[in-house]
């Protein structure tokens, strides 16, 4: 699985069709299901869509097996992710059709902002995303986010090696 990178605003037509950025489609190219998975996400102030490929959801599902069966945490994740997810195939031009209820919940009408977040991505109403980024900057004025040292992160094997 590739990484989802960059931020792109794309036009949404009157039927709810929107082009998935080419680099996002390329990140999912090796997956069996040719399309994206979207499910609702939210912050305190905004609704948006979480996006990923089927492989990511399969890994998430496997990780849930470490939780007690029928636990509150497992039930919550199952309902807010799996039960709410929409499996959206690409059409011939790389577009998906956003479900009307997802558009209504997020306020997406004529444009959608695709935000690459590494292993996942988000889809926002453009103005709400601008507000969200402004809130993130307010939370950490003058500070750069910290991340694990690269030495601490296992490296994938080189391409072509077995």
C-alpha positions in Angstrom: 0.0 0.0 0.0 1.3 3.4 -0.9 0.9 6.6 1.1 -1.7 9.3 0.7 0.1 12.6 0.3 -0.9 16.3 -0.4 -4.1 18.2 -0.3 -6.3 18.6 -3.4 -9.7 20.4 -4.0 -11.8 18.7 -6.6 -15.2 19.6 -8.1 -18.3 17.7 -7.1 -20.9 17.5 -9.8 -24.7 17.6 -9.2 -24.9 13.9 -8.9 -22.3 13.7 -6.2 -19.5 12.4 -8.4 -16.0 13.6 -7.6 -12.6 12.6 -9.0 -10.3 10.9 -6.5 -6.8 12.5 -6.9 -4.6 10.4 -9.2 -1.9 10.0 -6.6 -4.5 8.6 -4.2 -5.7 6.1 -6.8 -2.0 5.2 -7.4 -1.6 4.5 -3.6 -4.4 2.0 -3.9 -3.5 0.5 -7.3 -2.3 -2.8 -5.9 -5.5 -3.5 -3.9 -8.0 -6.0 -5.1 -11.0 -3.6 -4.7 -10.5 -0.7 -7.1 -12.1 2.2 -5.2 -12.1 3.8 -1.8 -13.8 3.2 1.5 -15.3 6.2 3.2 -16.8 6.5 6.7 -17.9 9.4 8.9 -15.4 11.2 11.0 -15.7 14.3 13.2 -13.9 16.8 15.4 -15.6 18.9 18.1 -16.6 21.4 15.4 -16.6 19.6 12.1 -17.9 16.5 10.2 -15.7 15.0 7.5 -15.1 11.7 5.8 -12.3 9.3 6.7 -11.0 7.4 3.7 -8.8 4.3 3.1 -8.5 1.2 1.1 -9.8 -2.3 2.0 -6.4 -3.5 3.1 -6.3 -0.8 5.9 -9.8 -1.9 7.1 -8.7 -5.5 7.1 -5.7 -4.7 9.3 -8.0 -2.6 11.6 -10.4 -5.6 11.8 -7.5 -7.9 12.7 -6.3 -5.5 15.4 -9.8 -5.5 16.9 -9.4 -9.2 17.7 -7.0 -8.2 20.5 -10.0 -6.5 22.3 -12.4 -8.5 24.3 -15.2 -9.9 22.1 -18.3 -7.7 22.4 -16.4 -5.1 24.5 -17.7 -1.5 24.4 -14.6 -0.3 22.6 -14.9 -3.1 19.9 -18.6 -2.4 19.5 -18.0 1.4 19.1 -15.4 0.9 16.5 -17.5 -1.7 14.6 -20.5 0.7 14.5 -18.7 3.9 13.7 -16.3 2.4 11.1 -17.5 -0.8 9.6 -21.3 -0.3 9.8 -21.0 3.3 8.6 -18.6 2.6 5.8 -19.4 3.0 2.1 -17.4 0.9 -0.4 -17.2 3.2 -3.5 -15.7 1.9 -6.8 -14.1 4.1 -9.3 -15.8 4.8 -12.6 -13.9 4.7 -15.9 -12.5 8.2 -15.2 -11.4 7.7 -11.6 -14.5 9.3 -10.0 -16.6 8.0 -7.1 -20.1 8.8 -6.2 -20.4 10.3 -2.8 -23.5 9.0 -0.9 -26.0 11.8 -0.4 -26.2 11.3 3.4 -22.4 11.7 3.6 -22.5 14.9 1.6 -25.3 16.3 3.7 -23.6 15.4 7.0 -20.3 17.1 6.0 -21.7 20.0 4.1 -19.9 19.0 0.9 -21.7 20.4 -2.1 -19.8 21.6 -5.1 -16.2 20.9 -4.0 -14.4 18.4 -1.8 -10.9 18.7 -0.3 -8.9 15.4 -0.3 -6.3 15.5 2.5 -3.5 12.9 2.5 -2.6 11.6 5.9 -0.1 8.8 5.1 -1.9 5.5 5.5 -5.4 7.1 5.3 -7.0 10.3 4.0 -9.9 12.6 4.7 -12.5 14.3 2.6 -13.7 17.7 3.8 -15.9 20.6 2.7 -13.2 23.1 1.7 -14.1 25.9 4.1 -14.5 23.5 7.1 -11.0 22.2 6.3 -9.5 25.7 6.3 -11.1 26.3 9.7 -9.8 22.9 11.0 -6.2 23.7 9.9 -6.5 27.2 11.6 -7.6 25.5 14.8 -4.6 23.1 14.6 -2.2 26.0 14.2 -3.8 27.8 17.2 -3.4 24.7 19.3 0.4 24.6 18.8 1.6 28.2 18.0 5.3 28.3 17.2 5.8 24.6 17.7 6.5 21.9 15.2 4.8 18.6 15.7 7.0 15.8 17.0 7.2 12.4 15.4 9.1 9.2 16.3 12.7 9.3 15.4 13.3 7.6 12.0 15.8 5.2 13.7 12.8 3.9 15.8 10.6 3.1 12.8 11.3 -0.3 11.0 12.2 0.1 7.4 10.3 -1.8 4.7 12.5 -4.2 2.7 13.9 -2.8 -0.5 11.8 -3.3 -3.6 12.6 -6.5 -5.5 14.1 -8.2 -2.4 12.6 -11.4 -1.0 
